[in-house]
Amino acid sequence: EYLQFEIDEAEFDRARELYERLLDRTKHLKVWISFAEFEASAGLGEDNESEEYKNDAGYQEQQIERVRRCRAVFERGFDYFRTNAAELKEERAMLLEEWLKKELSFGDLGDVTLVQKKAPRKVKRKRPLPSDDGSNIAYEEYIDYIFPDEVALAPNLKILEAAYKWKKQKTDDTDDD
């Protein structure tokens, strides 16, 4: 509520300070997204702004600055999830999804390739479920995310990728029969 009050009062620097203090306490996905949304819209007036104002050079500079600040928050969030919370792959993927939506909403100022080159590949995997007696009879399927930066760090995934392609090719061949 305090954050919203500062935003409503157009105290954007104070709101930024509050977001930074909140990020010191928690690095939750929703906080990163909310901070980025704030930066993308900070200082925007009413929707009925005239076309003359929107074509003004000062307005264009403000738009570019909003995009830059928003992008910087998404970058920080992505780096946090990549380095300090590597096990939270799903949150990192969700952050990228929100970032991509925001870049699309920026129109000409947006750069979707910036986000797309960081996008993960979804892989369906199985893991054993231990039963009461300790045996692993059942398996559960889950979705794993493989990020491009992880592939570069793990050269042994190349063999898995080749095996995956081979298996996919074999199943495609049997489908044709």
C-alpha positions in Angstrom: 0.0 0.0 0.0 2.9 2.3 0.8 4.4 1.7 -2.6 1.1 2.4 -4.3 0.7 5.6 -2.3 4.2 6.9 -3.4 3.4 6.0 -7.0 0.0 7.8 -6.8 1.8 10.8 -5.4 4.3 10.7 -8.4 7.1 10.2 -5.9 8.9 7.8 -8.3 12.4 8.0 -6.7 10.8 7.1 -3.3 9.0 4.2 -4.9 12.3 3.0 -6.4 13.9 3.1 -3.0 10.9 1.1 -1.6 11.3 -1.5 -4.3 15.0 -1.8 -3.6 14.3 -2.2 0.2 11.7 -4.8 -0.7 14.2 -6.7 -2.9 16.7 -6.6 0.1 14.1 -8.6 2.0 12.7 -10.9 -0.7 13.7 -11.7 -4.2 10.3 -13.2 -5.1 9.3 -13.3 -8.8 6.3 -11.1 -8.2 8.4 -8.3 -6.8 10.8 -8.4 -9.8 7.8 -8.3 -12.2 6.0 -5.5 -10.2 9.2 -3.4 -10.1 9.7 -3.8 -13.9 6.0 -2.9 -14.5 6.5 0.2 -12.4 9.6 1.3 -14.3 7.8 0.7 -17.6 5.0 3.0 -16.6 6.5 5.5 -14.2 5.5 9.0 -15.1 3.0 8.1 -17.7 0.1 10.5 -17.7 -3.5 9.9 -18.6 -4.3 7.8 -21.7 -5.8 10.8 -23.3 -2.5 12.6 -23.9 -2.5 14.4 -27.2 -0.7 13.1 -30.3 1.3 16.3 -30.4 2.7 15.5 -27.0 3.5 11.9 -27.9 5.4 13.1 -31.0 7.5 15.5 -28.8 11.2 14.7 -28.5 11.0 15.0 -24.7 8.2 12.4 -24.6 10.3 10.1 -26.8 13.3 10.4 -24.5 11.0 9.6 -21.5 9.8 6.5 -23.3 13.4 5.3 -24.1 14.4 5.9 -20.4 11.3 3.9 -19.2 12.3 1.0 -21.5 15.9 1.1 -20.4 15.0 1.1 -16.7 12.4 -1.7 -17.1 14.9 -3.8 -19.1 17.5 -3.2 -16.3 15.2 -4.6 -13.7 14.4 -7.7 -15.8 18.2 -8.2 -16.3 18.8 -8.0 -12.6 16.0 -10.4 -11.8 17.2 -12.8 -14.5 20.8 -12.6 -13.2 19.6 -13.2 -9.6 17.7 -16.4 -10.6 20.6 -17.6 -12.8 23.3 -17.1 -10.2 21.8 -17.1 -6.7 18.7 -19.4 -7.2 19.7 -21.7 -10.0 17.2 -24.3 -8.7 14.3 -21.9 -9.5 14.3 -22.6 -13.2 10.5 -22.2 -13.5 10.6 -18.8 -11.9 13.4 -17.7 -14.3 11.4 -19.0 -17.3 8.3 -17.1 -16.0 10.3 -13.9 -15.6 11.5 -14.3 -19.2 7.9 -14.7 -20.4 6.9 -11.5 -18.7 9.9 -9.7 -20.1 9.0 -10.9 -23.6 5.5 -9.6 -23.2 6.8 -6.3 -22.0 9.3 -6.0 -24.9 6.4 -6.7 -27.3 4.3 -4.0 -25.7 7.1 -1.4 -26.2 6.5 -1.6 -30.0 9.4 -0.1 -31.9 11.4 0.5 -28.8 11.2 -3.2 -27.8 13.9 -5.8 -28.6 12.4 -9.3 -28.4 15.6 -10.9 -29.7 17.2 -9.8 -26.4 14.9 -12.1 -24.5 14.5 -14.8 -27.1 18.2 -15.7 -27.0 17.9 -16.3 -23.2 14.7 -18.4 -23.5 14.9 -22.0 -22.3 14.0 -25.2 -24.0 11.3 -27.2 -22.3 12.2 -30.9 -21.8 9.9 -33.6 -20.3 11.8 -35.8 -17.8 11.0 -38.6 -15.4 12.1 -39.0 -11.8 11.5 -42.0 -9.6 9.0 -41.8 -6.8 10.1 -43.6 -3.7 7.4 -45.9 -2.2 6.9 -46.7 1.5 9.2 -49.7 1.3 12.0 -47.7 -0.3 11.7 -49.1 -3.8 11.4 -46.9 -6.8 8.5 -48.5 -8.7 6.6 -45.4 -9.9 7.9 -42.5 -11.9 6.5 -39.0 -12.3 7.0 -36.8 -15.3 8.0 -33.2 -14.9 9.0 -30.3 -17.2 12.6 -29.2 -16.9 14.0 -26.0 -18.5 17.4 -26.0 -20.3 18.7 -22.5 -20.7 21.3 -21.6 -23.3 23.9 -20.5 -20.8 23.6 -23.9 -19.0 24.3 -25.8 -22.3 27.5 -23.8 -22.7 28.5 -24.8 -19.1 27.7 -28.5 -19.6 29.4 -30.0 -22.6 28.2 -33.5 -21.7 24.7 -32.4 -22.6 25.8 -32.5 -26.3 25.6 -36.3 -26.2 22.2 -36.1 -24.6 21.0 -33.7 -27.2 22.3 -36.0 -30.0 20.5 -39.0 -28.3 17.4 -36.9 -28.1 17.6 -36.1 -31.8 18.3 -39.7 -32.7 15.3 -40.8 -30.7 13.0 -38.2 -32.2 14.2 -39.2 -35.7 13.5 -42.9 -34.9 10.0 -42.1 -33.7 9.3 -40.0 -36.7 10.4 -42.8 -39.0 8.1 -45.3 -37.2 5.2 -42.8 -37.5 5.6 -42.8 -41.3 5.3 -46.6 -41.6 
